[in-house]
Amino acid sequence: DSVRNMVGSPLAGIDDQEMVDTREFCNALNDLVSLDPVTETRGNPMWANLPRKFNIAVSGSRDDFAHTHINDIGLQPCAHFETGEMGFNVVLGGYMSIKRVAESIDSGMWIKADRMSVVTLCEAILRIFRDESERKDRQKARLMWLVEKYGVEGFKKAVTEEVESYDRGVKVYDQQPRPVDKFERRELLGVHPQKQAGKNRVGILVPTGRLSVAECRELADLADKYSGGEIRLTVEQNVLLPNVNEGDVQKLLEEPCLNGDSRLKVNPGFIEGNIVSCTGAQFCGLALIETKNNAEALGKKLESLVTVDRPIRIHWTGCPNSCGQVQVADIGIMGGPARKEIDGKKMAVPGCKIFVGGKIGEDAHLAMDPVKEGVPLDEEDLIPALIDILKSEFGAVEK
């Protein structure tokens, strides 16, 4: 029941379309919640006993690579309509659980994109959450419930008063209008130019986010050789090597660990390159099904059976807690009960629910209700169901 790790932009400082460099803000917020101001050591008791876990995301561009719409506090970069000064619109209350899945809502607040404003606002919200949120019923202990108890305007007023009480010169402004022109969310996998001349970022697929010891060493060696020892992580469970010299890109692409039978790929297929999975039954006692092994195998299988013309995000989660975030996916697969006829008898087998239509980015939207339930995980049952969805919803063509 603490503040979890900060989520910022994986392209911070290297993006030609960056509106805000998220690194300073994420580091400052990390210090707020984990640095003891008295002892100056890690571990801050002030925020160590919250009613429930708490997530903060700081987005750096219109792509919203941080997924602010499913975090308790989401800071979305937006210039002030009148002054042009860069700041953040604040969205609140996004989360996923067995009890409820909630998309973040507009708070009506905007703050300047400076360290003091960001830290002060988040501290004010955390203080109100810590002292006033539900502690008897854990299923109602997330921030969204408290915002709804206050009402959006009431919560905005409470936060504004809390900020003013700190007397730091920070002001909470009214929410600013978002851009309305068309914008297409960019890809993180593959080779892309940076804003620094002669430099490139290279996104590498890590299937389902699972790495062996050997693969960890291979990635570390690539980073030492091509990106100054720096590796960045994405919420899609992949890695990114920044600051790769233009002249070194081809050599990087020819590295043995990125070719042949290697799991690590720079230019994977549109399906296999967009698989996300929770831990699954192998290492999680809550999961109803094994996810990672099934997800990786199914991604490869679908890639061999159909052709799609754009990335299709398929998320797996082992239980309704939705750590795999199936509601944000193009196609979400959630572990659940299923029955199948075996030797003339209906038997309980590992199964799933299938969600369709989640979106990320500026027009983020959660797919709340499954389109199919009780689908057995066996390939002979699940593969045809997914191919039907890929064809009807995403224009897939069978090979």
Secondary structure, DSSP 8 states (H G I E B T S, - for coil): --B---B--TTTTT-TT-SS--HHHHHHHHHHHHB-TTT-SB--GGGSS-SS-B-EEE--STT-TT-GGGSSEEEEEEE-TTT--EEEEEEE--EE-SS-EE--EEEEEEEESSHHHHHHHHHHHHHHHHHHS-SS-GGG-SHHHHHHHH-HHHHHHHHHHHHHHT-SS---EE------S-------SEEEE-SSTTEEEEEEB-GGG---HHHHHHHHHHHHHHSTT--EE-TTS-EEEEEEEGGGHHHHHT-GGGSTT-S-BSS--TTGGGEEE---TTT-TT-SS--HHHHHHHHHHHHHHEE-SS---EEEESSTT-TT-GGGSSEEEEEEEEEEEETTEEEEEEEEEEEE--B-STT-B---S-SEEEEE-SHHHHHHHHHHHHHHHH--EE-
